[in-house]
């Protein structure tokens, strides 16, 4: 199942986002969207970018506003686009008409964002005369076409992210490690280490272990020699 992350401003697009998310779910897609984040201990931008990285494709709506600024000087939506680009995640972008009352400074930022997206991907423009009620249909059609072209496939990674690799040990916490996970495997080596550290005379124990290792090595060597 392909996971789709819907990236856009929220204010003014609530009905449009609701319709797109509903239609995507009905079509069998797995959905990532701010409406489904719920309460989480991480900052909103960290949650957004994590969800972007977990997606197989981004549906990006540019406009009708630029959106709230992050401390880095860009909007959430632009940060999500750059995160997708940095992780090689396909982006299907749609340029919506600007809000009629958009301040000039925000309009400039939005135009620069549009240029950045247009330099990396081909976006579909929605004309001012076109109803946004049809946008969901265009999104589904774009996804279907991308799948037919083989552009949306499950993304494999050679290395798992630490959150997934240590999921059992983390226990749902945000910490890198909580030291609750058991040691697994190499039981004999672990037993010898424990015996070594528990020994009251570590130096002599070390010498004894070295002699034992030498004896075992010599024994294996003699056994491996071909007999005349």
GROMACS elastic network, one bead per residue, 0.5 to 0.9 nm:
[ bonds ]
;  ai    aj funct       b0    kb
    1    28     6  0.74376   500
    1    29     6  0.61720   500
    1    30     6  0.63908   500
    1   154     6  0.82751   500
    2    28     6  0.84499   500
    2    29     6  0.56697   500
    2    30     6  0.59427   500
    2    31     6  0.85142   500
    2    55     6  0.76853   500
    2    56     6  0.58452   500
    2    57     6  0.76409   500
    2   152     6  0.78348   500
    2   153     6  0.76428   500
    2   154     6  0.71170   500
    3    29     6  0.60433   500
    3    31     6  0.55775   500
    3    32     6  0.68278   500
    3    54     6  0.76404   500
    3    56     6  0.51601   500
    3    57     6  0.66748   500
    3    58     6  0.86855   500
    4    24     6  0.82225   500
    4    29     6  0.67262   500
    4    30     6  0.60749   500
    4    31     6  0.50956   500
    4    32     6  0.58276   500
    4    33     6  0.83500   500
    4    52     6  0.87602   500
    4    55     6  0.56628   500
    4    56     6  0.61229   500
    4    57     6  0.52018   500
    4    58     6  0.57744   500
    4    59     6  0.68765   500
    5    30     6  0.86045   500
    5    31     6  0.60487   500
    5    33     6  0.57089   500
    5    34     6  0.89404   500
    5    51     6  0.72113   500
    5    52     6  0.62890   500
    5    54     6  0.85827   500
    5    55     6  0.58755   500
    5    56     6  0.79107   500
    5    57     6  0.64794   500
    5    59     6  0.61068   500
    5    60     6  0.83429   500
    6    17     6  0.78097   500
    6    20     6  0.84028   500
    6    21     6  0.77349   500
    6    31     6  0.77652   500
    6    32     6  0.64421   500
    6    33     6  0.54218   500
    6    34     6  0.80844   500
    6    52     6  0.89547   500
    6    57     6  0.88964   500
    6    58     6  0.60683   500
    6    60     6  0.62402   500
    6    61     6  0.79197   500
    7    33     6  0.72446   500
    7    34     6  0.83387   500
    7    52     6  0.87455   500
    7    58     6  0.68432   500
    7    59     6  0.60000   500
    7    61     6  0.62568   500
    7    62     6  0.86539   500
    7    76     6  0.86489   500
    7    77     6  0.59936   500
    7    80     6  0.71095   500
    7    81     6  0.80153   500
    8    13     6  0.81413   500
    8    17     6  0.84066   500
    8    59     6  0.84503   500
    8    60     6  0.60715   500
    8    62     6  0.65742   500
    8    63     6  0.75264   500
    8    67     6  0.84647   500
    8    76     6  0.82095   500
    8    77     6  0.55607   500
    8    78     6  0.88891   500
    9    12     6  0.78421   500
    9    13     6  0.69934   500
    9    14     6  0.89273   500
    9    61     6  0.78362   500
    9    62     6  0.81701   500
    9    63     6  0.73532   500
    9    64     6  0.80645   500
    9    65     6  0.70275   500
    9    66     6  0.72845   500
    9    67     6  0.57066   500
    9    68     6  0.82357   500
    9    75     6  0.88494   500
    9    76     6  0.78910   500
    9    77     6  0.66359   500
   10    13     6  0.54847   500
   10    14     6  0.59608   500
   10    17     6  0.79705   500
   10    34     6  0.87104   500
   10    67     6  0.82288   500
   11    14     6  0.63960   500
   11    65     6  0.86347   500
   11    67     6  0.84795   500
   12    15     6  0.80181   500
   12    16     6  0.86081   500
   12    64     6  0.79500   500
   12    65     6  0.86174   500
   13    16     6  0.51881   500
   13    17     6  0.59833   500
   13    18     6  0.84670   500
   13    64     6  0.83229   500
   14    17     6  0.52845   500
   14    18     6  0.61138   500
   14    19     6  0.86725   500
   15    18     6  0.50741   500
   15    19     6  0.61713   500
   15    20     6  0.86569   500
   15   133     6  0.87064   500
   16    19     6  0.52059   500
   16    20     6  0.62074   500
   16    21     6  0.86160   500
   16   132     6  0.67976   500
   16   133     6  0.68179   500
   16   135     6  0.76126   500
   16   136     6  0.75560   500
   17    20     6  0.51208   500
   17    21     6  0.60272   500
   17    22     6  0.84186   500
   17    33     6  0.89653   500
   17   136     6  0.84908   500
   18    21     6  0.52880   500
   18    22     6  0.60604   500
   18    23     6  0.85872   500
   18    35     6  0.87619   500
   19    22     6  0.51464   500
   19    23     6  0.60827   500
   19    24     6  0.84843   500
   19   133     6  0.80691   500
   19   135     6  0.88979   500
   19   136     6  0.65581   500
   20    23     6  0.52281   500
   20    24     6  0.60147   500
   20    25     6  0.85471   500
   20   135     6  0.76720   500
   20   137     6  0.81570   500
   20   139     6  0.76188   500
   20   140     6  0.84585   500
   21    24     6  0.51425   500
   21    25     6  0.61602   500
   21    26     6  0.86143   500
   21    31     6  0.69896   500
   21    32     6  0.87455   500
   21    33     6  0.79767   500
   21   136     6  0.84364   500
   22    25     6  0.52292   500
   22    26     6  0.62158   500
   22    27     6  0.86651   500
   23    27     6  0.61219   500
   23    28     6  0.87569   500
   23    29     6  0.89619   500
   23   136     6  0.70096   500
   23   137     6  0.83198   500
   23   140     6  0.79727   500
   24    27     6  0.50429   500
   24    28     6  0.64910   500
   24    29     6  0.54853   500
   24    30     6  0.77362   500
   24    31     6  0.73349   500
   24   136     6  0.82833   500
   24   139     6  0.86979   500
   24   140     6  0.70935   500
   25    28     6  0.51813   500
   25    29     6  0.52131   500
   25    30     6  0.65150   500
   25    31     6  0.67654   500
   26    29     6  0.74771   500
   27   140     6  0.82402   500
   30    55     6  0.88614   500
   31    36     6  0.86438   500
   31    55     6  0.84803   500
   32    35     6  0.84900   500
   32    36     6  0.71047   500
   32    37     6  0.82632   500
   32    51     6  0.64189   500
   32    52     6  0.78552   500
   32    54     6  0.85168   500
   32    55     6  0.72190   500
   33    36     6  0.56376   500
   33    37     6  0.69539   500
   33    48     6  0.82809   500
   33    51     6  0.79472   500
   34    37     6  0.52880   500
   34    38     6  0.82373   500
   34    47     6  0.88641   500
   34    48     6  0.72866   500
   35    38     6  0.74616   500
   37    40     6  0.74448   500
   37    44     6  0.89077   500
   37    47     6  0.76649   500
   37    48     6  0.84858   500
   39    42     6  0.89939   500
   40    43     6  0.79240   500
   40    44     6  0.83586   500
   40    47     6  0.80036   500
   41    44     6  0.89038   500
   41   174     6  0.79809   500
   42    45     6  0.82463   500
   42    46     6  0.62895   500
   42    47     6  0.64205   500
   42   174     6  0.79821   500
   43    46     6  0.54187   500
   43    47     6  0.65270   500
   43    48     6  0.88453   500
   44    47     6  0.51293   500
   44    48     6  0.61386   500
   44    49     6  0.87008   500
   45    49     6  0.61321   500
   45    50     6  0.84671   500
   45    70     6  0.84581   500
   45    76     6  0.69443   500
   45    79     6  0.84474   500
   45    80     6  0.86822   500
   46    49     6  0.53081   500
   46    50     6  0.60824   500
   46    51     6  0.86006   500
   47    50     6  0.51616   500
   47    51     6  0.62089   500
   47    52     6  0.86479   500
   48    51     6  0.52377   500
   48    52     6  0.62729   500
   48    53     6  0.88312   500
   48    76     6  0.80861   500
   48    80     6  0.70821   500
   49    53     6  0.62736   500
   49    54     6  0.86732   500
   49    79     6  0.78152   500
   49    80     6  0.59762   500
   49    83     6  0.65381   500
   49    84     6  0.84015   500
   50    53     6  0.51395   500
   50    54     6  0.63397   500
   50    55     6  0.88710   500
   51    54     6  0.50178   500
   51    55     6  0.63711   500
   52    55     6  0.52771   500
   52    56     6  0.83960   500
   52    57     6  0.83657   500
   52    58     6  0.73355   500
   52    80     6  0.66015   500
   52    81     6  0.85723   500
   52    83     6  0.70326   500
   52    84     6  0.63358   500
   52    89     6  0.83475   500
   53    56     6  0.80893   500
   53    83     6  0.73584   500
   53    84     6  0.67665   500
   53    87     6  0.69084   500
   53    89     6  0.77099   500
   55    58     6  0.69504   500
   55    84     6  0.87847   500
   55    89     6  0.74904   500
   56    89     6  0.62774   500
   56    90     6  0.71954   500
   56   152     6  0.69601   500
   56   153     6  0.73379   500
   56   154     6  0.66650   500
   56   155     6  0.68591   500
   57    84     6  0.84125   500
   57    89     6  0.57893   500
   57    91     6  0.58714   500
   57    92     6  0.74684   500
   57   143     6  0.87752   500
   57   152     6  0.70543   500
   58    80     6  0.89156   500
   58    81     6  0.80989   500
   58    84     6  0.73951   500
   58    89     6  0.71439   500
   58    90     6  0.62607   500
   58    92     6  0.60895   500
   58    93     6  0.80071   500
   59    90     6  0.88228   500
   59    91     6  0.60592   500
   59    93     6  0.59443   500
   59    94     6  0.78955   500
   59   139     6  0.75112   500
   59   143     6  0.88431   500
   60    77     6  0.79806   500
   60    80     6  0.89985   500
   60    81     6  0.76181   500
   60    91     6  0.66865   500
   60    92     6  0.59936   500
   60    94     6  0.61770   500
   60    95     6  0.84603   500
   61    64     6  0.84760   500
   61    77     6  0.85082   500
   61    92     6  0.86212   500
   61    93     6  0.58735   500
   61    95     6  0.60999   500
   61    96     6  0.67895   500
   62    65     6  0.77582   500
   62    66     6  0.77100   500
   62    77     6  0.81565   500
   62    93     6  0.71166   500
   62    94     6  0.60269   500
   62    96     6  0.58144   500
   62    97     6  0.85638   500
   62    98     6  0.89584   500
   62   110     6  0.77665   500
   62   113     6  0.80458   500
   62   114     6  0.69517   500
   62   117     6  0.89244   500
   63    66     6  0.60581   500
   63    67     6  0.84021   500
   63    94     6  0.86765   500
   63    95     6  0.63836   500
   63    96     6  0.50799   500
   63    97     6  0.64496   500
   63    98     6  0.58025   500
   63    99     6  0.76433   500
   63   110     6  0.70774   500
   63   114     6  0.88600   500
   64    67     6  0.88979   500
   64    95     6  0.82889   500
   64    96     6  0.56735   500
   64    97     6  0.56180   500
   64   100     6  0.86747   500
   64   102     6  0.82798   500
   64   110     6  0.85577   500
   65    97     6  0.89601   500
   65    98     6  0.63414   500
   65    99     6  0.62422   500
   65   102     6  0.68734   500
   65   106     6  0.72514   500
   65   107     6  0.75028   500
   65   110     6  0.69373   500
   66    69     6  0.85692   500
   66    74     6  0.89747   500
   66    75     6  0.67778   500
   66    77     6  0.80209   500
   66    78     6  0.85985   500
   66   102     6  0.89574   500
   66   106     6  0.60199   500
   66   107     6  0.72175   500
   66   108     6  0.89660   500
   66   109     6  0.65893   500
   66   110     6  0.50187   500
   66   111     6  0.88016   500
   66   113     6  0.81974   500
   67    74     6  0.87101   500
   67    75     6  0.56010   500
   67    76     6  0.71553   500
   67    77     6  0.74267   500
   67   106     6  0.81909   500
   67   110     6  0.87010   500
   68    74     6  0.80043   500
   68    75     6  0.54049   500
   68    76     6  0.68626   500
   68    77     6  0.89094   500
   69    72     6  0.76844   500
   69    73     6  0.57177   500
   69    74     6  0.52439   500
   69    76     6  0.69799   500
   70    73     6  0.54365   500
   70    74     6  0.55753   500
   70    75     6  0.57129   500
   70    76     6  0.67339   500
   70    79     6  0.87019   500
   71    74     6  0.75662   500
   72    75     6  0.84927   500
   74    77     6  0.82575   500
   74    78     6  0.62953   500
   74    79     6  0.66344   500
   74   109     6  0.86137   500
   75    78     6  0.52281   500
   75    79     6  0.61643   500
   75    80     6  0.85876   500
   76    79     6  0.50619   500
   76    80     6  0.61358   500
   76    81     6  0.86653   500
   77    80     6  0.50720   500
   77    81     6  0.62636   500
   77    82     6  0.87373   500
   78    82     6  0.62299   500
   78    83     6  0.85584   500
   78   113     6  0.69096   500
   78   117     6  0.89322   500
   79    82     6  0.51723   500
   79    83     6  0.61391   500
   79    84     6  0.86625   500
   80    83     6  0.50266   500
   80    84     6  0.62243   500
   80    85     6  0.86511   500
   81    84     6  0.51507   500
   81    85     6  0.62418   500
   81    86     6  0.86324   500
   81    91     6  0.77892   500
   81   117     6  0.79417   500
   82    86     6  0.60395   500
   82    87     6  0.85946   500
   83    86     6  0.50847   500
   83    87     6  0.62748   500
   83    88     6  0.86615   500
   83    89     6  0.84857   500
   84    87     6  0.52153   500
   84    88     6  0.60938   500
   84    90     6  0.71938   500
   84    91     6  0.73551   500
   85    88     6  0.52016   500
   85    89     6  0.60792   500
   85    90     6  0.76110   500
   85    91     6  0.80065   500
   85   120     6  0.83289   500
   86    89     6  0.78029   500
   89   155     6  0.86192   500
   90   121     6  0.88020   500
   90   151     6  0.78066   500
   90   152     6  0.73861   500
   91   121     6  0.71904   500
   91   123     6  0.89113   500
   92   121     6  0.77957   500
   92   122     6  0.79014   500
   92   123     6  0.67594   500
   92   124     6  0.83359   500
   92   139     6  0.80722   500
   92   142     6  0.73014   500
   92   143     6  0.78147   500
   92   146     6  0.88939   500
   93   117     6  0.79109   500
   93   118     6  0.89189   500
   93   121     6  0.76644   500
   93   122     6  0.72715   500
   93   124     6  0.63424   500
   93   125     6  0.86526   500
   93   139     6  0.89775   500
   94   122     6  0.89942   500
   94   123     6  0.53273   500
   94   125     6  0.57356   500
   94   126     6  0.69177   500
   94   135     6  0.87715   500
   94   139     6  0.84335   500
   95    98     6  0.88624   500
   95   114     6  0.76382   500
   95   123     6  0.66335   500
   95   124     6  0.60561   500
   95   126     6  0.58733   500
   95   127     6  0.86940   500
   96    99     6  0.89660   500
   96   124     6  0.88132   500
   96   125     6  0.64507   500
   96   126     6  0.52307   500
   96   127     6  0.73333   500
   96   128     6  0.78814   500
   96   132     6  0.85337   500
   97   100     6  0.85949   500
   97   125     6  0.81886   500
   97   126     6  0.66216   500
   97   127     6  0.65691   500
   97   128     6  0.56280   500
   98   101     6  0.83700   500
   98   102     6  0.69646   500
   98   107     6  0.76662   500
   98   110     6  0.85693   500
   98   128     6  0.85924   500
   99   102     6  0.52383   500
   99   107     6  0.88936   500
  100   103     6  0.89879   500
  102   105     6  0.83694   500
  102   106     6  0.65339   500
  102   107     6  0.60998   500
  103   106     6  0.53981   500
  103   107     6  0.61146   500
  103   108     6  0.87086   500
  104   108     6  0.61825   500
  104   109     6  0.87367   500
  105   108     6  0.51521   500
  105   109     6  0.64432   500
  105   110     6  0.87290   500
  106   109     6  0.50452   500
  106   110     6  0.61139   500
  106   111     6  0.85629   500
  107   110     6  0.50356   500
  107   111     6  0.61229   500
  107   112     6  0.86328   500
  108   111     6  0.51068   500
  108   112     6  0.62422   500
  108   113     6  0.86057   500
  109   112     6  0.51376   500
  109   113     6  0.61745   500
  109   114     6  0.86217   500
  110   114     6  0.61367   500
  110   115     6  0.86501   500
  111   115     6  0.62667   500
  111   116     6  0.87071   500
  112   115     6  0.50432   500
  112   116     6  0.62745   500
  112   117     6  0.87343   500
  113   116     6  0.50534   500
  113   117     6  0.62533   500
  113   118     6  0.85081   500
  114   117     6  0.51909   500
  114   118     6  0.59974   500
  114   119     6  0.86047   500
  115   119     6  0.61761   500
  115   120     6  0.88986   500
  116   119     6  0.52912   500
  116   120     6  0.68136   500
  116   121     6  0.88992   500
  117   120     6  0.53680   500
  117   121     6  0.59772   500
  117   122     6  0.78484   500
  117   123     6  0.76885   500
  118   121     6  0.53072   500
  118   122     6  0.58035   500
  118   123     6  0.64982   500
  119   122     6  0.78806   500
  126   129     6  0.83040   500
  126   130     6  0.64785   500
  126   131     6  0.85861   500
  126   132     6  0.81426   500
  126   135     6  0.82027   500
  127   130     6  0.52965   500
  127   131     6  0.84709   500
  128   131     6  0.77951   500
  130   133     6  0.85292   500
  130   134     6  0.78425   500
  130   135     6  0.88697   500
  131   134     6  0.60068   500
  131   135     6  0.75817   500
  132   135     6  0.50631   500
  132   136     6  0.79570   500
  133   136     6  0.69016   500
  133   137     6  0.83559   500
  134   137     6  0.54359   500
  134   138     6  0.66609   500
  134   139     6  0.89566   500
  135   138     6  0.50833   500
  135   139     6  0.62232   500
  135   140     6  0.87459   500
  136   139     6  0.50227   500
  136   140     6  0.62941   500
  136   141     6  0.86163   500
  137   140     6  0.52226   500
  137   141     6  0.61904   500
  137   142     6  0.86518   500
  138   141     6  0.50174   500
  138   142     6  0.60941   500
  138   143     6  0.86105   500
  139   142     6  0.51447   500
  139   143     6  0.62526   500
  139   144     6  0.86358   500
  140   143     6  0.51526   500
  140   144     6  0.61433   500
  140   145     6  0.86360   500
  141   144     6  0.50790   500
  141   145     6  0.61591   500
  141   146     6  0.86050   500
  142   145     6  0.51551   500
  142   146     6  0.61463   500
  142   147     6  0.86198   500
  143   146     6  0.51127   500
  143   147     6  0.61841   500
  143   148     6  0.86191   500
  143   152     6  0.82261   500
  144   147     6  0.51772   500
  144   148     6  0.62206   500
  144   149     6  0.87221   500
  145   148     6  0.50240   500
  145   149     6  0.62446   500
  145   150     6  0.87015   500
  145   151     6  0.88158   500
  146   149     6  0.51142   500
  146   150     6  0.63428   500
  146   151     6  0.52841   500
  146   152     6  0.61196   500
  147   150     6  0.50295   500
  147   151     6  0.57469   500
  147   152     6  0.51866   500
  147   153     6  0.75264   500
  148   151     6  0.75995   500
  148   152     6  0.84760   500
  149   152     6  0.80140   500
  150   153     6  0.67063   500
  152   155     6  0.85658   500
  156   159     6  0.88243   500
  157   160     6  0.64619   500
  157   161     6  0.88002   500
  159   162     6  0.88750   500
  160   163     6  0.81307   500
  160   164     6  0.64089   500
  160   165     6  0.59887   500
  161   164     6  0.56027   500
  161   165     6  0.62774   500
  161   166     6  0.86500   500
  162   166     6  0.58110   500
  162   167     6  0.79039   500
  162   176     6  0.78077   500
  163   166     6  0.55734   500
  163   167     6  0.56139   500
  163   170     6  0.78137   500
  163   174     6  0.86751   500
  163   176     6  0.78574   500
  164   168     6  0.83422   500
  165   168     6  0.79285   500
  165   169     6  0.88720   500
  166   169     6  0.53269   500
  166   170     6  0.59144   500
  166   171     6  0.86240   500
  166   176     6  0.81926   500
  166   177     6  0.78022   500
  166   181     6  0.87929   500
  167   170     6  0.51681   500
  167   171     6  0.62709   500
  167   172     6  0.70671   500
  167   173     6  0.89715   500
  168   171     6  0.56477   500
  168   172     6  0.82114   500
  168   181     6  0.73196   500
  169   172     6  0.85137   500
  169   177     6  0.70875   500
  169   178     6  0.68308   500
  169   179     6  0.71641   500
  169   180     6  0.58731   500
  169   182     6  0.83482   500
  170   173     6  0.54620   500
  170   174     6  0.74151   500
  170   175     6  0.67624   500
  170   176     6  0.71512   500
  170   177     6  0.60874   500
  170   178     6  0.61381   500
  170   179     6  0.83769   500
  170   180     6  0.78398   500
  170   181     6  0.81679   500
  171   174     6  0.88872   500
  171   178     6  0.85270   500
  171   180     6  0.87571   500
  172   175     6  0.87427   500
  173   176     6  0.83329   500
  173   177     6  0.88625   500
  173   178     6  0.84453   500
  174   177     6  0.87162   500
  175   178     6  0.66251   500
  177   180     6  0.81218   500
  177   181     6  0.88851   500
  178   181     6  0.77808   500
  179   182     6  0.81497   500
  181   184     6  0.89976   500
  183   186     6  0.87433   500
  183   187     6  0.88165   500
  183   190     6  0.88387   500
  184   187     6  0.75632   500
  185   188     6  0.85898   500
  185   189     6  0.89331   500
  185   190     6  0.85466   500
  186   189     6  0.53552   500
  186   190     6  0.61839   500
  186   191     6  0.85974   500
  187   190     6  0.50956   500
  187   191     6  0.60363   500
  187   192     6  0.86506   500
  188   191     6  0.50762   500
  188   192     6  0.62974   500
  188   193     6  0.86864   500
  189   192     6  0.51467   500
  189   193     6  0.62306   500
  189   194     6  0.86794   500
  190   193     6  0.50314   500
  190   194     6  0.61731   500
  190   195     6  0.85906   500
  191   194     6  0.51491   500
  191   195     6  0.61745   500
  191   196     6  0.85462   500
  192   195     6  0.50529   500
  192   196     6  0.60404   500
  192   197     6  0.86755   500
  193   197     6  0.62424   500
  193   198     6  0.85216   500
  194   197     6  0.52459   500
  194   198     6  0.60278   500
  194   199     6  0.85350   500
  195   198     6  0.50895   500
  195   199     6  0.60663   500
  196   199     6  0.53118   500
  196   200     6  0.87238   500
  196   201     6  0.88502   500
  196   202     6  0.65954   500
  196   205     6  0.67036   500
  196   206     6  0.75386   500
  196   209     6  0.87794   500
  197   200     6  0.80286   500
  197   202     6  0.70330   500
  198   201     6  0.88019   500
  198   202     6  0.82948   500
  199   202     6  0.57762   500
  199   205     6  0.69401   500
  200   205     6  0.84927   500
  201   204     6  0.56446   500
  201   205     6  0.60187   500
  201   206     6  0.85413   500
  202   206     6  0.58918   500
  202   207     6  0.85798   500
  203   206     6  0.50536   500
  203   207     6  0.63439   500
  203   208     6  0.86174   500
  204   208     6  0.60197   500
  204   209     6  0.84527   500
  205   209     6  0.60087   500
  205   210     6  0.84910   500
  206   209     6  0.50676   500
  206   210     6  0.61525   500
  206   211     6  0.86804   500
  207   210     6  0.50459   500
  207   211     6  0.62500   500
  207   212     6  0.85829   500
  208   211     6  0.51510   500
  208   212     6  0.61275   500
  208   213     6  0.85535   500
  209   213     6  0.60533   500
  209   214     6  0.85616   500
  210   213     6  0.50358   500
  210   214     6  0.61434   500
  210   215     6  0.86034   500
  211   214     6  0.50341   500
  211   215     6  0.61425   500
  211   216     6  0.85937   500
  212   215     6  0.50947   500
  212   216     6  0.61541   500
  212   217     6  0.85408   500
  213   216     6  0.51006   500
  213   217     6  0.60533   500
  213   218     6  0.85509   500
  214   217     6  0.50571   500
  214   218     6  0.60888   500
  214   219     6  0.84895   500
  215   218     6  0.51485   500
  215   219     6  0.60749   500
  215   220     6  0.86472   500
  216   219     6  0.50204   500
  216   220     6  0.61614   500
  216   221     6  0.85051   500
  217   220     6  0.52185   500
  217   221     6  0.60722   500
  217   222     6  0.86620   500
  218   221     6  0.50272   500
  218   222     6  0.61929   500
  218   223     6  0.86122   500
  219   222     6  0.52811   500
  219   223     6  0.62417   500
  219   224     6  0.87294   500
  220   223     6  0.50944   500
  220   224     6  0.62012   500
  220   225     6  0.89001   500
  221   224     6  0.52447   500
  221   225     6  0.66075   500
  222   225     6  0.54290   500
  222   226     6  0.87665   500
  223   226     6  0.80195   500
  224   227     6  0.89776   500
